[in-house]
Structure formats: structure tokens, C-alpha cells
Amino acid sequence: MKKQHIIQHTRKWLQSVIIEHNICPFAKKEFERDSIHYEVAESSNREDQLLLMISICKLLDLDDSIETSLIIYPNGLNQFDDYLNFLALANALLEKQGYEGIYQLASFHPQYQFEGVAKDDASNYTNRSPYPTLHLIREASLEKALKSYPDPEKIPERNIEYTRKLGLKTMQDMLRKCLR
């Protein structure tokens, strides 16, 4: 699949699921400002995938107009367990490269499943995306946003309740529509 289609699907998911349903109350501003960088990893090689993440960190270091980045991994991380192992490597590499406290990772996957939550629980869709994706977030910006948002610790609880109220079928349909 072409990079442009992968990015288009991801943007559609961000707009029609994450923003429209206020899963992340901070995403709309950056989406409208067009300050989100989208990168598609073509390689399925873990080392290449990790090096791409570090190259995006360096891009963020150099370009303040980019607030955040979504790195999309359509190849080689389709199994959720493989993705979780990759996520652990990615976090370790961020620390090793001196990026701990500067950037943090949020994770999204088509099969995302929270620990202790049933696979078919609608709440998993708060982190289900069209493709395996790492979200590189500037920690300073996140801290600033959290300070200006009332009760940010309640966001996950709200999302769980909200997605469960919408129901599994609705959440599945919303994600499926992003791939059209």
C-alpha cells in the first residue's frame, strides 16, 4: 500500500475517532494547526524501524513547528505481542539516546488490548488504530496542556465509559471506515 494511503487512513482515524469523539482532548488543536508530522516506516526490519524513530526525534529537535509525530509501521508489527516487544525496545532506545524526559511514546495498534481487559471490550478502541503506530509527544508540551485541562487524570476513565457506551460494534465500524 502506498504511503499516502496509509497517512490518509491515519489522518481519517485521528479526525473521525480520536478528535470527533474527544478521545484525546489535545489532538484537535494540533490537527487544525497542521503541526502533526506523519511518517510511514517502509521497512519491517526492527533496527531500521527503531532508527526511524530516532530520526524523527532529531527532526522534532530541529523543527519547533512540528508539535508531535505519528510514526506508522504497516510492516512487520501486525501481531500485538510483537508490537509490545518493539514498544519496549523503542522506550529503551529513547532513554539510551538521552530523550527520556524530552519525548514520550504513546502506542496504538489495530489489536490493542489493555492488560486485564477482554479482547472484545470497546475500551480497547481508545488505542486501536488502522496500523501499528508510535506517537512521539513533546513532554514539555504535554505537561503544559495537562496543567490547563481540568482533571486530566479523568480522561482515561471518561474514554472507557464513553467507548463502552458506544459499544463494540460502533467502535469496530468507526475504525473500519478509516480504511476506506
N, C-alpha and C positions, 0 to 999 in steps of 0.2 A: 504494500500500500504506500502511496506517495506521502511524503512529509506533510504537504499542505492539507491533505485529507485528515491526517492524524491530528494536526493542530486545529483544524476546523471542528472535528469531533470534540476535542478537549475544550475548546472555547465555548461550544454549544452546551456542554455539560456544566462548565463553570457558570455560564449565564442562566441556563434554564433550570438547573438543580441547585447549585450552591448559592447563587445570588438571589434568584427568584424566590427561593424558599428560606432565605436568610440563614442557611447552614453556617456560613461564616459571615458575620456582620461587617467584616473589614474588607471583603473582596470587591464589593461594588465600586467603591471609590477608586481602587487601583485599576479595575477593569475599565471604568469610564475614562480614567486618565490615560489609558493605554500604556501603563507603566509595568505591565507584566511581560516578561520575556518567556517565550516558548521555545524549547529546544527538543528535537527528536533525536534520540540515540539510535543510530542505524545498526551498530554492532551488537552482537549477542555475547561478545567476549567480556567477562567481568572486569578485567583490568581496563579495557577501553571504556566501559561504562562508568567506572569509578573516576578515570582520568577526565572524562567529560564533565562530571560533577565538579571536579576541582577547577577545570577551565571556566565553568560558569561562576564559581566563587570569585575567580580572578576578574571576570567580566564585571561582576557586581562591585568589586573593589574599585574598578576604574570608571564606572558609569553610574553616577547618582540618579540619573533619570530612570533607571530600572529599579523599581521598588522590590520586586520579587521575581522568582523564576520557577516555571514548571518544567521539569525535565521528564520527558515522556519516553518510556522504554518499551516499545512494542515487540521487541525480540528477546527471547531467552528468559524472561521473568514471568511467564504465564502462570506457573504454579505458585500459589500463595506462600508455601513454605520456602521455596527458592527466593522469592521476593523478600521475605523476612530475614533470611540469611544475608542477602545483599544489603538490606537496610542496616543491619548490624555492622557490616563491613564499611558502609558509607559513613555511618556515625563515627566509627573508629578512625576512619581516614580524615574526617573533618577535624577531629581532635588532634591527630598526629600532625596535620598540616597547619595547626595553630588557629583554626577557625572556630573553636569552641568559644561560645560567648559572643561571637560575631554573627554567625549564621546558625540556624537550626533547621532540622528537617521535619516536615510533616509528610505523612505517607498515605498514598491512595492506590487502590488495586481493584480490579473487577471482581475479585473473590474475597475482598477484605472481610475479616471476621474478628471481632473483638474477643479477647480471651474471656471465657466463661459465658459467652453469648451464643445461642443457637445459630447455625449457619443461615437459617431462613428467617432470622429476626430482621425486621425492617430497619432497625437502628444501625445495622452494618452499612447501610447505604449512605450514611454521613461520610464514609470514607471509601465508598466504591466509586470508581471512575472508569471511563471507557478503556483505559490502558494503565499498566503499572506506571506510576508517576511519583517522583520526588518533588516536593515543594520546598525550595530554598527560601527561607524567610530571614530578613534582617532582624536580628534580635532587638536592636535599639528601637526600630520602628514598631515592632510588636509590643514592646514594653510601653511605648508612648500610647499606642492605640488602646491597650488594656487599661491604662490609667484613665482614659477619657470615656470608657464604656462602663455603664452601671452593672455591677455584679457579673463580671466576665467569667467567674467560676461556675456560673449557672448555664453558660452556653451549652456545654455537653448534655446536661440534664434536659434542657429545653429541646435540643435536637433529638434526643432519644424519644421523648414524649411525642414530639411532632411527627417524626417518621413512623412511629408505631401507630399513631392516629391515622396517618395517610394510608398505611398498610403496605404489606409486601408487594402486592400486585401493582399498585400505583408506583412504588419506588422502582420496581423492575421495569415498568413501562417507560418511566421517565429516563432511565439510563439507556434503555434500548433505543429510544428516539434520538438520542445524541449521536448514534452511529449511522444515521441516515443522511 
